């Protein structure tokens, strides 16, 4: 090989790099994910002395993981809907409906436990299908549609619980409550289920054509349509996923609490939306990630646990949540402008 014709070797892109003040891993911006991770760690460190070193005890960490499971599942489903440019205000009502239906089926109707759980989850998927179909085919505002669905589903839950003597308040069946209370190596099985859902959600969004089209729909719906991709199918899929996550969350919540009330799941939709927003999801659609949503869920969970251990009044907890949400949104805004 002559010196006049040296072989040129293409540069290998760095796996980890800092460009224009932003941290990138394999070309992907992870700046906010890292920042939110540091926020979670900082909150946990601060929480421990404020709770007389109770925060990092085994019992509290187990309860902490159990408590964030339902919110985590709802946040994952909400992320899919938000990515399409929509919103799902009905998730809290679906939690209550799925929980009370699964409990009644298992304890009073004699359904096998697995069948009762599947009934609750299938009901959640059905409500998601109804909401998604109305939004997609009639092109109505998601806020209005899901607000109406929220009221309708909650009303049906109360009607069902009052008119049917077969619906229990308490669930004496230990088989039903086993799933919500079982722990393996200090980790609740319900939390493991949530982690599996997040992993599947990440794979779906990043590795499948339908998942990538879900993100594209929120970014530019007309471009997606002109590319020959069914916008309606993507929207309906997002709402069905949200319904499934709500159904699973409702079943796990009823199993953990050991009792069901028609008011179960009230205002859960607000925490789900907050977790997505904290994690960097854009309510206009087209931007958001599973990793960011996980961080949003963890931030809310640490904060809720800390405030509960400190016996802070629930009204003040709402105030502090609002302040943190605003602060994180401002942080996201500054980060985007800098990029």
N, C-alpha and C positions, 0 to 999 in steps of 0.2 A: 504494500500500500504506500503510495507516494505521499510525500509531505505536502505536495501541491493540492491534493484532493483529500483532505481529511474527512472522515465520516462525521456528519453532524448528528448529535444525539438530542432528541427533543427533550426539553426540560420537563421534569415530572412535577405536576402541580403539588404544592405543599398541602398536607392534610390539615394543618393548623396554621392559620395566618391572621394577621390583623391588618385590615385595609380600611383607610379613612375612619379610623377609630372604632371599627366594628370587628367583632370576633367571628371568624368563619372556620368551619370544619368541613373539609372536602367541598369547598365552594358554597356552603350553605350558611347563611347568617344565623348564629345562635346567641347573639348578644343578649337579647331580652330573656331567653331561656336561662342563661347563666345568671343574669341579674336577679331573676325571680327565684332561682335556686338559692342564691345567697340571701335573699329576703326570707325564705323559708327557714334556712339555718339560723339566721339572726333572730327571728321570732322565737324559734325553739329554745335557743340559748337564753334569751331574755325571759322566756316563760318559766324556766326551771326555778330560778331564785324567787320570782314573784309568786310562785305557788308552793313555797317552802320545800323545794326539791321533790315535789310530787309528780311533776310533768314526766320525767323520764323513768318513773317506776313501771314495772311490768303491767300491772293492772290498768294503769291509766293509758299506756300506749295501746293496749288491747282495745280498751273502750274507744280510744281516739280513732283507731282504724275502723272499728265497727260503725262509729258515728258518721264517718265521712263516706261510707260505701254508697248509700243511696244518693247523696248529693253528687258523688263522682259519676255514677251511672247516668243521672239526669244531665249532668254537664256534658258528658260525651255525646249523648243524643242531641242535646241542644246545639253543640258545635256543628254537627252535620247540617242542621236546619239553618243556622246562622251563615254557614258557608254559601248556601244557595241564595242568601239575601233575605231570608225569612226569619220568623220567630215562632216559638211554640209556647204559648202561655198555658196550655192545658196539661203540662206534664205533672204538676202537683195533683190535679184532679184525677189523672189516670193512675197515679200511685195509690190514692185512696180507693178507687174503684177496683183495681186489680187485687189489692190487699183484702178487701172485704169479700170479694167474690171467691178468691182462693181459700180464704179461711172458712167461709160457709160451705164450700164444696168439700173440704177435707174433714171438717168436724161434724157437720150435720147431714150432709148428703152421702157420706160414706165413700167419697172418691179416694183412690190411692193418693198418697202424698204427692208423688211425682205428677199424677194427672191433675191434681188441684193446682200445683205450681204452673204447669203448662197452660192450664185454663187462664190463669191470671196473666201470664205472659202473652198468650194469644189474644186476649182481650185488649191488652195494650197495643199490640201490633194492629189490631182492627181499628182502634180509635185513631192511630197514626195514619192508617190507610184512608180513613174518611177525611181527616183534616187535609192530608196531602192531595187527595183527589179534588177536593173543592178548590184549594188554592191553585192547583195546576190546570184543571180543565175549565174552571169558571174565571180564572185570573183575578181572583179577589185578593184584597190585602191580607197577608198572613196574620197581621195583628188582629184584625177584625174577626177573621175566621176562627183563630185559636182562642180569642177571648170568648166568643160565643160557645165554642166547644168546652172551654173551661167551666162556664156556667152550666151548660147542659149536663156534662158528665158529673159534676158535683151534685147537681140537683137529682139526677138519677141514682146516685149513690145514697143520698138521704132517703129518697122514695123507697129504694130497695131495702134499706136497713130498717125502715119503720113499718113496712107492710109485710115483710117476711119474718116470721117468728123463728125461722131456721138460721138466721144470721147471728152468730155468737158475738159477744163483746170480748170475752176472755177465751183463750185457746188452751184448754186443759190437755190437749193431745201433745205429748212430749215429742212425738215424731215430727210434728209440724214445726216445733220450735227448735229442733236439733240443728237445722241448717244455719239459723241465725246465731246460735250460741256456740257451735262447734269451733274448736281451735286446734290448729296443727302447728307445733313448734312455736307457739306463742303468736301465731298469725291466724286471725279468724278466716274461716273458709269463705265467708261472704266477701271479705276483702280480696281473697285470691280470685274469686269470680270477677270482681271489678277489674283487677289487673289484667285478666285474660281478655275482657271486653275492650280495654284500652289498647292492648296489643293487637287484637283483631281490627280495631278501628284504625290504628296507624297503618297496618298492612293494606287495608281496604282503600284508604285515602291516597296512599303513596305508591301502591303497586298494582292497582287495578284500573282499567279504563273508566269504569263507572265512577270510581272514587275520584279520579282526577277530573272527570267531567263535572262532578259535584262542585268542586272548587271553581272550575271555569264558569259555571252557570252564574255564580255570584259575582264574578269579575266582569263578564260581558255576555249576557244571555243571548243577544242577537248573533254574536259571532259563533257561539256554540250551535245555535239553530242552523246557521248557514253552513256549518261544517257537517251537517247531517246527523247530529246527535240529538236524541230526544230529550228536550228540556223537561217535558212533563214527567218522563220516567225518572229523571234525576231528582226532581223535586219530591215526587211521591216516595222514592226510595229513602230520601233523607227523613221524611216524616215517619215512615214505617220504622226506621232504625230508632228514631226518637221514642216512638211508642213501645218498641221492644225493650229499650233501656228503662223506660218508665215502669213497664210491667215487671221486669226483673227487680227493679228497685223497690217496688211496692211489695212484692212477695218476700223479699229479704227483710224489709223493714217490719212487716207483720210477724215474720218468723223470729226476728230479734226481740221485739217488744213483747210478744206473747199475748197481745190483745189487739183488737182492731176497732176503730171508730170511723164513722163516715167523714169526720174532719181530718183524717190522716192525710198528710202530704200538703197541708195548707201552706201557701207561700213558698214552697220548695222551688217553684219556678224562678223566683227572684235570686236565690242562691246559685242556681244553675246558670242563669244569665250572667251574674256577677263573676262566677269562676271563669267563664269563657272570655269576658271582657278583660279581666285581670290577666288572663293568659295571652292576650294580644289579638283576640278575634275582633274583626271589624263588623259591626252590626249592619253595615251596608252590604256585606257579603264579599266573598272572594279572598279573604285573608283570615288565617287562623291555623292552629296546629294542635295535634293531640298532646305533644310535649308541653306546650304553653298552658293548655287546659289542665293538665295534671298539676302544674305548678299553681295555677289559680285555685284548684280544689284544695291543695295542701295549705296554701296561705289562709284560706277561709277556715279550714279545719283547725289549724293551730290557733288561730285567733278565737274561734268559738270555744275551743277547749280551755284556753287560757282565761277567757272572760267568765266561763262557767265555774271554773275552779276558784276564781276570785269572787264568785257570787255577785257579779255585776248585773244590775237590773237589765232585763231584756230590751227595754227601750233604749238604754244607753248602748247596748250591744249593736242595735240597728244604726245608731248615730255613728259609732266608730267604724262599722262596716262601710257606711257611705263615704266617710272621710278617706278610708284606705282605697276604696274603688276610685275616687276622684284622683288621689295621688298617683296611683298606678297608671291611670289613663293619661294623665299629664306626662308621666315618664315615657310612656309609649309614644306620645305625640312628639316629644322632644327628640327621641331616638330616631323617629322616622324623618323628621326635618333634617337632622344631622346626617342621615344617610342619603 
